[in-house]
Amino acid sequence: MAHSIVDDRAGGARPGSTEGAGMLQPGSLSYIAGPVIAIVVMVLLALFMRWAFGGSSTGGMRRGRPTPSDDGLLTRVATLSRRESALALRAVLSDAGIRSTIRVPEAHRADVLVFPEDAPRARELAASFPAR
């Protein structure tokens, strides 16, 4: 009788018993399947992000430099040869209550842009600006 008590306490499985059949075995593929799926998902996510935010011509949000005629909603009121002069004109326009921005499309050239409703007043101030 003592022998059967030791077998039960030791947890020994009897032949033909189905206890533990649903547990993972150390040699099974389920240990590798989880990490492989996670790596595949990460690679696919990285490829999608590269396509979505990359600079290629087939997709992506980045655009090249704007062309000179691509002013969007703004109107060009002056073109100056130095960026510092454009900043000074922008300060004059700001003092007059006119919102403006500067675009530098190429070296030694700076465009001052304003909204269309402010363009006539901005052109008057730009014409009287000394650093043209």
C-alpha positions in Angstrom: 0.0 0.0 0.0 2.8 2.4 0.7 4.1 2.0 -2.8 0.9 3.3 -4.4 0.9 6.3 -2.1 4.4 7.3 -3.3 3.4 7.0 -6.9 0.4 9.2 -6.4 2.4 11.9 -4.5 5.2 11.9 -7.1 2.7 12.7 -9.8 3.7 9.9 -12.0 1.4 9.5 -14.9 0.1 6.1 -15.5 0.4 4.6 -19.0 -2.6 5.4 -21.0 -3.4 8.5 -19.0 -4.2 11.7 -20.9 -3.1 14.2 -18.2 -0.8 16.9 -19.7 -1.6 16.0 -23.3 -2.6 19.6 -23.9 0.6 21.1 -22.5 3.3 22.5 -24.7 6.2 20.2 -25.3 9.7 21.6 -25.4 10.3 20.4 -28.9 7.0 21.7 -30.4 6.8 24.5 -33.0 4.6 26.8 -30.9 7.7 28.1 -29.1 9.0 29.5 -32.4 5.7 30.5 -34.0 5.0 33.4 -31.7 8.4 35.2 -32.2 8.3 34.5 -36.0 4.8 36.0 -36.3 6.0 39.1 -34.3 9.0 39.6 -36.5 7.0 39.3 -39.7 4.5 41.8 -38.4 7.3 44.3 -37.5 8.9 43.9 -40.9 5.6 44.5 -42.7 4.9 47.5 -40.5 8.4 48.9 -41.2 7.9 48.5 -45.0 4.5 50.2 -44.8 5.9 53.1 -42.8 8.8 53.5 -45.3 6.3 53.5 -48.2 3.9 55.9 -46.5 6.4 58.4 -45.2 9.2 57.9 -47.6 10.4 60.3 -50.2 9.9 58.1 -53.3 7.7 59.1 -56.2 5.3 56.2 -55.8 4.1 57.1 -52.4 4.9 59.2 -49.4 4.1 62.6 -48.1 7.3 64.4 -48.8 7.3 66.7 -51.7 10.2 68.4 -53.4 10.9 72.0 -53.2 8.0 74.2 -54.4 8.3 75.5 -57.9 8.4 79.3 -58.3 4.9 79.4 -59.5 3.6 77.3 -56.6 2.8 80.0 -54.1 -0.3 78.2 -52.8 -2.6 80.7 -51.1 0.1 83.4 -50.9 1.1 86.2 -53.2 4.7 87.2 -53.9 5.2 90.9 -53.2 9.0 91.2 -53.4 12.0 89.3 -54.4 15.3 90.3 -52.7 18.8 89.2 -53.3 19.6 88.5 -49.6 17.8 86.6 -46.9 18.6 89.3 -44.3 16.9 92.0 -46.5 13.8 89.8 -46.8 13.8 89.4 -43.0 14.0 93.1 -42.6 11.1 93.7 -45.0 9.1 91.0 -43.2 9.7 93.0 -39.9 8.3 96.1 -41.6 5.3 94.3 -42.9 4.7 92.8 -39.4 4.8 96.3 -37.9 2.1 97.3 -40.4 0.0 94.3 -39.3 0.6 92.3 -42.4 1.3 88.6 -42.0 4.1 87.4 -44.3 6.6 84.6 -44.8 9.9 84.1 -46.7 10.7 81.5 -49.3 14.3 80.9 -50.4 13.9 79.0 -53.7 17.6 79.3 -54.7 20.9 80.8 -53.5 20.9 84.7 -53.4 17.2 84.9 -53.8 14.5 85.4 -51.2 10.7 85.9 -52.0 8.4 87.6 -49.5 4.9 86.2 -49.6 1.7 87.6 -48.1 -2.0 86.7 -48.3 -3.8 88.1 -51.3 -6.0 90.6 -49.3 -2.8 92.2 -47.9 -0.9 92.3 -51.2 -1.6 95.8 -52.4 -0.6 97.4 -49.0 2.4 95.1 -48.8 3.6 96.1 -52.3 3.4 99.7 -51.3 5.6 99.1 -48.3 8.0 96.9 -50.3 8.3 99.6 -53.0 9.4 102.1 -50.3 11.8 99.6 -48.7 15.4 100.7 -49.3 17.2 97.3 -49.5 15.7 96.1 -52.8 
